[in-house]
Amino acid sequence: MRIAVVIPCYRTGDAVLSVLGRIDVQVAAIYVVDDACPQHTGDRVEQVCIDPRIKVLRHEQNQGVGGAVVTGIRAALADGADIIVKIDGDGQMDPGLIGKFVEPIRLRRADYCKGNRFYKLEYLESMPKLRLFGNTVLSFVSKMSTGYWSVMDPTNGYVAMHAKIAAELPLDKLSKRFFFESDLLFRLNIMRAVVEDVPMQAVYADEISNLSVRRVVWEFSGLYLNRFFKRLFYSYFLRGFNAASVMFLAGSVLSLAGSGFGAWQWYHNSAAGVFSSAGTVMLAVLPIVLGFQLLLTAVQIDIQSEPRLPVHPKL
């Protein structure tokens, strides 16, 4: 199968040259996307590298990692790639692992593979503590948002996908910035694609991350919430309707009704200086408890509904 590698570049320095030099001969094409890099990475690659597999693509304006990857994916599809692998150019991702990322797709076991730095405790020793905490939190939030409950490390940018899956993705709608990987998982779940984690260890040195923790907290929170409700709508109301659909709807209504009634009674009785009766308390608590149980059962059904059969052989 024809394997293509996409490498988005922005302030990667000469690290990308080392990455390019370690890409195995099994790869048929390499697309280096210069995302309006102020270091002119594309020019540097063309001056130093003589590998005929390398093609430099340029953006006149910076589009973010997502925009750069989309440009590479389009070029790979146009050139007839069968599997598309994306790695970063800063040297944190070992090109020697490309074979492990490609194998599950080649064997028709998965549609999409992504790296998982949480597979072993030893993999986490070199990860900066702040980054470790942030990625751990994002992993659990991403499970509910994307519906892939069995995968970890959603922001990991070492990924591989079958070209048929890439061709079906709404590339124009994908997030252009750092939310790209998480947004991609959401789109894959809508397609019912099978995602498989590939254990890997990232290499951290003195590189400077372009990702602001403060920006991630505010921006990603809203985006994850948006994708969560979109996924529920697509999966349980637009394209299908089952027991989980009723439970999500009824559980939400009961929880909100109980919370609203309880809050109103507390405010009213506090202002009047009286205690709420046991009956009033139960009228508020029972809907909340019942609603929570319904939502918990719906989540359990959602976990069991994670895609299991690859879709690319059917496309």
NORKAKA-V951432 format. One record per helix or strand of 2 or more residues. SS is the DSSP state (H for helix, E for strand). FROM is the first residue (numbers start at 1). TO is the last residue. If there is no record, write none. Layout:
BEGIN
SS & FROM & TO
SS & FROM & TO
END
This chain:
BEGIN
E & 3 & 9
H & 15 & 21
E & 27 & 34
H & 41 & 48
E & 54 & 58
H & 64 & 78
E & 83 & 88
H & 95 & 106
E & 112 & 116
H & 121 & 124
H & 129 & 146
E & 159 & 162
H & 163 & 168
H & 171 & 173
H & 180 & 191
E & 195 & 199
H & 213 & 238
H & 243 & 272
H & 278 & 304
H & 312 & 314
END
